[in-house]
Each structure stands twice: as structure tokens, then as C-alpha cells.
Amino acid sequence: MTKISLIFLCFFVVTSGVRADLVGPTPSEVYSQVMQIEKEVDLLRHYFGVDQEKKAAIYQGNLRPRHVWEKSYLIQVKINVLRKKIGLPRNEPNYIEPELSISSGMVFEQSQRLLTELRILKKRLGITEQVSPPQQYTGKQSIDVFNRLHYISYQLDVINREEINPNYVFAEVMRMFDDIASLLKMLHIRDQTYPPGKQKEVTPADSLAATFELLAEIQRLQKNVGIEQTDFSIFRKKEQVFPSDVFSLVSMALAELQTIKAYSELNHYVTPPAVTHERKKPNDVHQLLRWTTRMLRQIRSL
């Protein structure tokens, strides 16, 4: 055996047995970091001369870390909108391998990525002001972290002077479409669906209802294999529905779909990145949501 081979063998033996007791930050610790994100966004808001705040709904419910993680992904999307507006190339928002359950530690990791991205923006814009040290919190839950991120997301809309439109929603639904196509292939199910007819008059409320239908199919499969389900009724709206509401619920559906992928041993299939789309309308989103639901209905059991 050569010296190089011996070194490689020793390295493999050592690293293949590596185990670690991971430290899991609590939701309160994550909340503390999210408040730092809010402070950084406030600095950007003042830099761009935006004094107004955009009110955000406060949700009451039992959301899980995977849903908070998805909300942080949406903030990455909006940071990219700002990057493009100030002449910087967009960074690909990171996405992770599917798991049955995401820990608060993964959300903590996301908070650090968001803080880094915002501090990079400050540096490029010449903002030297620093935020105050983080405050310590106790008794926070995942829903509290979600609500703060939801508020931050809305403030980025104000800074960007641009709200989520059907182009962004369509891109996220396409990611689910690709996920389900891979799931069908893995299960050896031949996709026999076709796109439903595109309706002429479609509102965001119609797309929100279609997303709930898609979620119902995902939850049917979750129930089929004993995966605990989440009540998403807090996202139903009686008043006016905006594309951002659809965007948010689509992200929740995508989070739930990851549990199906993980159960089906598609653990190493990371959801593909979003592709930029142009000139999409609510009826394009509505049609794609209904088609995606048709595809998923072909899976009777896992």
C-alpha cells in the first residue's frame, strides 16, 4: 500500500465514524437573531428614505420550524429583488435536502445567512451604522419567529417598492411541479395528466383556494403514512387576497411536500431553484396549481 493510500484510508476510518452532539438553538434564541434581521432591514429602510411601515397580520397557530424556514426562504427572494434594483446580481436562495422534521437549529442557520446578506448590502451601499446587540428572549415559539419574519418580509416590499406578483408565485409552483414529477418517477407512476383549461377571469383568491386543494392532497398522503399534519386554516382570508398571500401558502405547501419526499427516500433530491418568469398572470398560476394537484392525485399511496 502506498503512503498516499494509507493516509486516505486513515482519513476515511476517522471521518466515517464522526458523530456529534449538535446544539439546538431554542425558538427564543432564533427569535433574538430574527430581531437583529429586523434592525438591519430598518437601517436599509431609513437609508432609502422610506419612513412608512407596512402592517402585517399576526398569526395564531401551531406552525413548525419547517414553515418558519420556508418564510426565511421568501425573505431571501425579496433580498434578491433589492440586489437587482441596486445593480447587483441575484444570489441563488439556498435550499436543503428534504427531512421529515426540521429543527430550530436549521432556522437559526438561515437567520445567520440572512444577516450576512443584509450586511453585505450595507457594505455595498456604504452604510456604516451598526445595530444594537441582540436582546435575550424567553418563551418564544415557532409561530412567534414566523410572525417576525412575516413582518420583515412586508418591510422589504416597502423598501423594494414592489410587491410579490404572479411571476414569483408561478416560479415557486413550478418548483413543486418538478418535485412531484420526480416523486412520480421514483414511484414508477406514469404521468397521464394534462394541463387544465386556462380560465380567463382569475383572482388571487381563486389561486389561494387552488393552493388549499393542493395542500389537501399533500395532507392525504401524510395521513396515509402517519406524518403529523398542520392546520393551515390561519391562512384563509375573507377579505381581499393578494399574490403575496398565495406566495406564502404555496411556500407552506412546498414545506409539507418535503416530508413526503423524505418519507419516500428522495432525501438527496433538493428542490430545484426557481427560474425567472415574465408576464405571468393570475390565470397562469391558477392553471399550474390545478395541474400540479392533478399530478399528485395519481399517487394513491406511498
C-alpha positions in Angstrom: 0.0 0.0 0.0 1.4 3.4 -1.0 1.8 6.2 1.6 -0.9 8.2 -0.1 -3.3 5.3 0.0 -2.6 4.7 3.7 -3.2 8.4 4.5 -6.5 8.2 2.7 -7.6 5.0 4.5 -6.8 6.5 7.9 -8.8 9.7 7.0 -11.7 7.6 5.9 -11.7 5.5 9.0 -11.6 8.6 11.2 -14.2 10.6 9.4 -16.6 7.8 8.6 -17.2 7.3 12.3 -17.7 11.0 13.1 -20.6 11.7 15.4 -21.5 15.0 17.0 -24.0 16.1 19.7 -25.5 19.1 17.9 -26.5 22.1 19.9 -30.1 23.0 19.0 -30.8 26.7 19.5 -34.3 27.3 21.0 -37.0 29.3 19.3 -36.3 32.1 21.7 -32.6 32.2 20.6 -33.7 32.2 17.0 -36.2 35.0 17.7 -33.3 37.1 19.1 -31.5 36.7 15.8 -34.6 37.5 13.8 -34.9 40.7 15.7 -31.4 41.6 14.5 -32.6 41.0 11.0 -35.4 43.4 11.6 -32.9 46.0 12.9 -30.8 45.6 9.7 -33.8 46.0 7.5 -34.8 49.1 9.4 -31.4 50.6 8.6 -32.0 49.9 4.9 -35.4 51.4 5.1 -34.1 54.7 6.5 -31.2 54.7 4.0 -33.7 54.6 1.1 -35.8 57.3 2.7 -38.8 55.1 3.4 -40.5 56.1 6.6 -43.7 54.1 6.2 -44.2 50.7 7.7 -46.4 48.0 6.2 -48.7 46.3 8.6 -48.5 42.5 8.7 -51.0 40.1 10.1 -50.2 38.3 13.3 -51.0 34.6 13.0 -52.1 32.4 15.9 -51.4 28.7 15.4 -49.0 25.9 15.8 -46.5 26.2 12.9 -43.4 24.1 12.8 -39.7 25.0 12.2 -40.0 23.9 8.5 -42.7 26.5 8.0 -40.5 29.2 9.6 -37.6 28.0 7.4 -39.8 28.5 4.3 -40.7 32.0 5.4 -37.0 32.8 5.6 -36.6 31.5 2.1 -39.1 34.0 0.9 -37.1 36.8 2.5 -34.1 35.6 0.6 -36.2 36.0 -2.6 -37.0 39.6 -1.6 -33.4 40.4 -0.8 -32.6 39.3 -4.3 -35.2 41.8 -5.6 -33.4 44.5 -3.8 -30.0 43.3 -5.1 -31.2 43.6 -8.7 -32.7 47.1 -8.0 -29.3 48.4 -6.8 -27.4 46.8 -9.7 -26.1 43.6 -8.1 -26.6 40.1 -9.4 -29.0 37.9 -7.6 -27.8 35.1 -5.4 -29.5 31.7 -5.5 -31.5 31.3 -2.3 -30.3 28.2 -0.6 -32.5 25.2 -0.2 -31.9 22.0 1.8 -32.4 18.3 1.5 -35.9 17.1 2.5 -36.3 15.9 6.0 -39.3 14.6 8.0 -38.7 17.2 10.6 -36.5 20.4 10.6 -35.1 21.6 13.9 -35.0 25.2 15.2 -31.2 24.9 14.6 -31.8 24.9 10.9 -33.9 28.1 11.2 -31.0 29.6 13.2 -28.6 28.8 10.4 -31.0 30.6 8.0 -31.1 33.7 10.3 -27.3 33.9 10.0 -27.4 33.7 6.2 -30.0 36.5 6.1 -27.9 38.6 8.4 -24.9 38.1 6.3 -26.7 39.0 3.1 -28.1 42.2 4.7 -24.7 43.2 6.0 -23.2 42.6 2.5 -25.8 45.0 1.1 -25.0 47.6 3.8 -21.3 47.4 2.9 -22.0 47.8 -0.8 -24.3 50.8 -0.1 -21.7 52.4 2.2 -23.9 52.1 5.3 -21.6 52.2 8.3 -24.2 52.4 11.1 -24.4 49.2 13.2 -27.4 47.8 15.0 -27.5 47.3 18.8 -26.5 44.0 20.4 -29.1 41.2 20.4 -31.6 41.1 23.2 -32.4 37.8 25.0 -35.9 36.4 24.9 -37.7 33.6 26.7 -40.8 31.6 26.0 -40.9 32.1 22.2 -42.4 29.5 19.9 -42.0 28.9 16.2 -45.2 30.9 15.4 -43.5 34.0 17.1 -40.5 33.6 14.9 -42.7 33.2 11.8 -44.7 36.4 12.7 -41.5 38.5 13.0 -40.2 37.1 9.7 -43.6 37.8 8.1 -43.4 41.5 9.3 -39.8 41.8 8.0 -40.9 40.4 4.6 -43.5 43.1 4.3 -41.0 45.8 5.2 -38.8 44.6 2.3 -41.8 45.1 0.0 -41.8 48.7 1.1 -38.1 49.1 0.5 -38.3 47.4 -2.9 -41.3 49.4 -3.8 -42.5 46.2 -5.3 -44.8 43.5 -4.0 -44.9 39.9 -4.9 -46.5 39.4 -8.3 -47.7 36.3 -10.3 -44.2 35.9 -11.8 -42.7 35.0 -8.4 -45.7 32.8 -7.4 -45.5 30.9 -10.7 -41.8 30.2 -10.2 -42.5 28.7 -6.8 -45.3 26.5 -8.1 -43.0 25.3 -10.8 -40.6 24.1 -8.1 -43.4 21.9 -6.7 -44.3 20.7 -10.1 -40.7 19.5 -10.6 -40.7 17.9 -7.1 -43.9 16.0 -7.9 -42.7 14.9 -11.3 -39.6 13.4 -9.6 -41.8 11.7 -7.0 -43.9 10.1 -9.7 -40.8 8.9 -11.5 -39.4 7.4 -8.3 -42.7 5.6 -7.6 -42.8 4.3 -11.2 -46.1 6.1 -11.9 -46.6 7.3 -15.5 -47.9 10.8 -15.5 -51.1 10.8 -17.5 -52.3 14.3 -16.6 -52.6 17.3 -18.9 -52.9 20.9 -18.0 -56.5 22.0 -17.3 -58.0 24.8 -19.4 -56.9 28.2 -18.5 -59.7 30.3 -17.2 -60.0 33.9 -18.4 -61.0 35.7 -15.2 -59.0 34.5 -12.2 -58.3 36.4 -9.0 -55.6 35.7 -6.3 -58.5 34.3 -4.2 -59.0 31.6 -6.8 -55.3 30.7 -6.7 -55.4 30.7 -2.9 -58.3 28.2 -3.0 -56.4 26.1 -5.5 -53.4 26.0 -3.2 -55.6 24.8 -0.4 -56.8 22.0 -2.7 -53.1 21.1 -3.4 -52.4 21.1 0.3 -55.3 18.8 0.9 -53.7 16.2 -1.4 -50.4 16.5 0.3 -52.0 16.0 3.7 -53.9 13.0 2.3 -50.6 11.4 1.6 -49.2 12.5 5.0 -52.1 10.9 6.7 -51.6 7.7 4.6 -48.2 7.2 6.1 -48.7 8.7 9.6 -46.9 12.0 9.1 -48.4 14.6 11.6 -50.3 17.3 9.7 -50.5 21.0 10.3 -53.7 23.1 10.4 -53.2 25.9 7.8 -56.7 27.4 8.3 -55.0 30.5 9.7 -54.0 31.4 6.1 -57.6 31.5 4.9 -58.8 35.0 4.1 -62.3 36.5 3.9 -61.1 39.9 2.8 -59.1 40.8 -0.3 -56.4 38.3 -1.3 -53.1 39.4 -2.8 -50.5 37.4 -4.8 -48.3 37.6 -1.6 -50.9 35.5 0.2 -50.8 32.9 -2.5 -47.0 33.0 -2.4 -46.9 32.4 1.3 -49.3 29.5 1.2 -47.5 27.9 -1.8 -44.4 28.0 0.3 -46.2 26.2 3.1 -47.3 23.5 0.6 -43.7 23.2 -0.6 -42.6 22.7 3.0 -45.2 19.9 3.5 -44.2 18.3 0.3 -40.6 17.9 1.6 -41.9 15.4 4.3 -43.4 13.3 1.5 -40.1 13.3 -0.3 -38.2 12.4 2.8 -40.6 9.5 3.6 -40.2 8.3 0.1 -36.4 8.3 0.4 -35.9 11.2 -2.0 -33.7 12.6 0.7 -31.0 13.7 -1.6 -33.3 15.3 -4.1 -33.1 19.0 -3.4 -36.0 21.1 -4.8 -34.6 22.8 -7.9 -34.1 26.6 -7.8 -36.7 29.0 -9.0 -36.5 30.1 -12.7 -37.3 33.7 -13.5 -40.6 34.1 -15.4 -42.0 37.1 -17.1 -45.5 38.3 -18.0 -47.3 35.7 -15.9 -50.9 36.4 -14.8 -53.1 35.0 -12.1 -54.7 32.6 -14.5 -51.2 31.1 -15.3 -50.7 30.5 -11.6 -54.2 29.1 -11.2 -53.8 26.7 -14.1 -50.4 25.4 -12.9 -51.7 24.9 -9.4 -54.6 22.8 -10.7 -52.3 20.8 -12.9 -49.9 20.1 -10.0 -52.8 18.9 -8.0 -53.9 16.5 -10.7 -50.4 15.1 -10.8 -50.3 14.5 -7.1 -53.7 12.7 -7.2 -52.2 10.0 -9.2 -50.3 8.8 -6.1 -52.8 6.7 -4.2 -50.4 5.5 -1.5 -46.7 5.6 -0.6 
